[in-house]
C-alpha cells in the first residue's frame, strides 16, 4: 500500500483508483476489518471494494495480490503488472514509475512488470502467504 500511496501522491487525482480485496462469499464484516484494508481506505482518492470470491480478479486475469492494471478512458489496457520490485519491497521500481509516467505524460517505458505478492487462487503449501 505504501507504493500505491506514492503513485497517488504523484498523479494528483488524475485517475480513478480502485483497490479490490478478496472476500469469501458469505464472510462477515470481520473478514473486511483488516489493517491493510484500512490503510488502503486512508489513501486520498482511492475507492476500496470487496471482490467476492475473487470474481473481478479472475475477470482481469489477476492471480497475485498487488496486481495492478491501468486502463485509458476507452478501456484499453496501458499497464499490467506490479508496483513493487519484489515481495514486500518499498522504494523506486519500474511499475510505479511507469504508472506515474503514463498518467502524467501519456507515455511509459514499461507496459508490463512482474507481480510479487500472495496467490489469489490455487494456494498451496509452497505459497509463503498461506502459512
C-alpha positions, 0 to 999 in steps of 0.5 A: 500500500505504501507504493500505491500511496506514492503513485497517488501522491504523484498523479494528483487525482488524475485517475480513478483508483480502485483497490479490490480485496478478496472476500469469501462469499458469505464472510462477515464484516470481520473478514473486511476489518483488516489493517491493510484494508484500512490503510488502503481506505486512508489513501486520498482518492482511492475507492476500496471494494470487496471482490467476492470470491475473487470474481473481478480478479479472475475477470482481469486475469489477476492471480497475485495480490498487488496486481495492478492494471491501468486502463485509458478512458476507452478501456484499453489496457496501458499497464499490467503488472506490479508496483513493487520490485519484489515481495514486500519491497518499498522504494523506486521500481519500474511499475510505479514509475511507469504508472506515474509516467503514463498518467502524467505524460501519456507515455511509459517505458514499461507496459508490463512488470512482474507481480510479487505478492500472495496467490489469489487462487490455487494456494498451496503449501509452497505459497509463503502467504498461506502459512 
